[in-house]
Every structure is written in C-alpha cells, then in structure tokens.
Amino acid sequence: MESPLGPLSEADRELLGRVALAVARRRMIAPAIVFLESLRPLSYLGSQAMLFLRPFLKDIGSLFLREKTPDVLAEQYERVAAILERREGVEALLRALEAVSHMSLDELRALVQARKSQ
C-alpha cells in the first residue's frame, strides 16, 4: 500500500542508508531489525514519539556526520521521523539494514570512509 505522499525519494533512501550504516557501525543490526519488525504496525506512533523526544535528545549528532551544524542535524532527524511515519519508510529501512548486514567489516569501513570523504 503506497502512501498518499507518494513513493520515497532517492534522498529519503540515501538518508535511510546512512542510518543503516550508523546502526551497522554499532553492531546493532539484529536488534534493530527485530525492533522494527515487532513495531511495524505502530510506525506512526513511533515517529511521533521521535518528534516528541527531539528536544530532549542532546546527542543527535551520533547518528549522522559530526561536522554538520545542529540545524542540519535537526532537519535530518525530522526527515527520518517523517519517513518512518510511513509504512514503506519502515520497510525501506529494514531493506537497508538487511543490505548492510550482508557486507563484510572491511566493506562497511570502506563505505563509511567513502561517505566521509564526500
């Protein structure tokens, strides 16, 4: 079932890929997949909780590149919340997590380094 907002854009998929890489760097792919699968029916509520908790989260930068300004980080955080509000957003994040779970540690490191150099 497609959202009335239309399909996810390439920029949305790129952002979810970066979130998946951040999860992979912390070696939390399996718990993240279990969490997302179990709460898939409640994705809208989860995204609203993310928006509610945003003012209380001091270390948003750990999810994204540290050299970005707080305004850019807050914008990306809100984009992730808006994406996860949609069922296809949760599905896309699950696919991104599964894709990085099949990569070797060396491949992950190379991908992270390539993204840092951009």
N, C-alpha and C positions, 0 to 999 in steps of 0.2 A: 504494500500500500504506500503510494507516494504522498508526500506531504503537500499541502496546498501551497507551500512556499517553493515547490519545485525540487529538482534533484540538487544534491550537494555540489558546490562548485569545486574546481580544482584547488583553489586557495583553501577551502574547507578541508579537503582531503590532505593537502600538504600540512596543514596545522595538526590534524589528527595523526599524521605520520610522525611529526615532531613529538607529540605527546607519547606515542607508542615507543619512540626511541628513548624518551626520558624514563619511561617505565622499564624498558629493557636494561638501561644502564644501572638501574637499581635492583635488577634481577627480581622483579615483581610481576612478571608476565602472567604466570599461572594464577596467582591470587587475583590479579586484575581481571582476567578472563572469567574466573568463577564469580567474582563480584558483579561484573557487568551482565553475565548470563542470568544470574539469580534475580537481579533487579531490573531486568529489561522492561517488564510491564510498568514499572514505576519511573521510567526515564524522565518524564516531565517533572515529577516531584523532585527528583534528584537534581535536575538542572536548576529548579527554583531554589533548592537548598544551597546550591553553589552560589547563586546570586545573593542570597541572604547572608551567607558566611563571608563573602568577599571583603567587607570592611574589617573583619577580624583576622584575616589571613595576612600575616606580615611577610611571609617568605614565598610569595608567588613566584619570584624570580628563579626559584629552584626548578620550576617546571620548564622554563624557557631560557633563552640566552641571557646571561647576566649583564651584558653590556647595553641592553635596551633600557630606555627610560621607564619609570613607573607608569606613565600614561600608556605607553605601548603595551606593557605587561597587562595592565588592567583591561585594555581593549581586547587583547588576545584571550584573556581569562573569560571575558564576557562572550566572545565568539565561541569558545569551547562550550560554555554553558548553553548558548543558543543552539549549537549543533547537537548537543546531547539531549536537548529537549525533543528532538525529532527521532522517531524510531530508526530511520535509516542512518542517522548520525551514530547511534549506538552500534548498529550493525557495521558501519564503516570503521569505527574504532576497533571493534572486535577483529575485523579482517586485517587491519593494520597491525594489531598485536600479534595475530597468528603469523603474519608475514615476517615480522622481525623475530619471532620465536624460532623460525627455521634457519636463521642466519647464525654463522659461527661468531665467536667472540671477536676474531680478527676482522670479519666483515662489518660487524657493528662498530668497532673502533674506527675503521676506515670511513664509514658513512658519517659518523659523528664528526670526525676531523674535516671531512668534505663540507659538511654543513656549517662548521665553524668558520671555514675559510671564505664562505660566500658573503 
